[in-house]
Amino acid sequence: MSKAYKEMKVEKWVGIEDVMEHLGLSRWTILTWIKEGKLPAYRVGKKYVFKLSEVDEYIRTDIDKKN
């Protein structure tokens, strides 16, 4: 790996289990939000992957809409 790449702050992709733990929600809720287009997720093969920064942004904007 190049020095420039190592110095970049690259956010890791996480799986559904990590999002479940991060938000304290069930798999069913996460999958429902994905299907409704409420939660940003990407398909890689048969699995969903996420960027926690995008998940957090969704939660913040959703809360702001309700207030």
Secondary structure, 3 states (H helix, E strand, C coil): CCHHHHHCCCCCCECHHHHHHHHCCCHHHHHHHHHCCCCCCEEECCEEEECHHHHHHHHHHHHHHHC
